């Protein structure tokens, strides 16, 4: 699953009176389970039969998305550092032969 696709395709279920601010959002249970598993938090809806999870836009949804983005970014940075270190060690090893 793609975090940005989840963010962009979330269904807005409630807006402010003027219609410019989001209050509540719904995403599929599978998307919610993916995000909670990715960031390592407990899924409070595990075992429920609902297809969708509705949550507060600013208090729940945005922090969930931001935490998932941070985890993916951190994993990418760690992978990059590991690859760079491995490449550097391989280069040094070849030079010392």
N, C-alpha and C positions, 0 to 999 in steps of 0.2 A: 504494500500500500504506500501511497505517497502523501506525506504530511501536507504539502501545499494543495493537493487535490481535495483532501478532507477539509481544509480551511476554506477553499474557494467554493466547494459544493455544499457546505453546511446550509441547512434550511432555516431561515430566520422565521421564528414563530411568533415573535412579539417585538414591536418597535415602540419608540416614544410617541407621544401625541403628535409631534411635528413630523414624525416618520423618518427623521434623519439619524436616529440613534437606535442601535440594536439593544434589546433587553434580554431576549431568550433565543436559543438556537437548538436545533435538533440534528443529531448525526446518527448513523446506523450503529447498532450495538457492536457490530464487527469492527467498525472504525474506532469506537470508544475503547474496545478491548485491545486493539492494536496499539493505540496511544498509551494506555495505562501500562501495558506490558513493556513497551519501549522505554518508558521513563522509570519503570520499576515501582509503581505504586499499586496499592490494592484496588481491585475493581469492585466497587460496592454493589454493582448490578449483576455480578456473576451468579448464574443460576436462575435469573428472571427470564421470562419468555418474551419480553418486549423486543420489537424489531428496532425501535429507536430510543435514544437516550436524549432527554431534553435537559438543558442546563442554562444557568445564567451566563450571558455572553461575556461580560467583563470579569466576573468573579470566578468562573470555572473554565469556560471554553478557551479564552485567550491565554490564561496561564498554562493550560494543558498543551496547547499548540506551541507556545514559547518554550516550555520545558522539553518537548519532543524535538524541536529545532536545535536546542542547545545540546541535547544528547547526541543527535546525529552529527552536529558540528564538532563536538568533542571527539567522537569516534573517528571522524574524518581526519582531524588533526593528529590523533594518536597513530592512525594508520600511516599518515604522511611522514611523521617523525620516524616511525619504525622502518618504513621503506627507505627513507633518506639515510638513516644510520646503517642499514644493511648494505646499501649501495656504497657508502663511504668505506665501510669495512672491507667489502669485496675489492674495491679499488686499491686500498692500502695493501691488501693481501697480494694482489697481482703485482704491485710495484715492488714488493719485497721479495718476490721470487727471483 
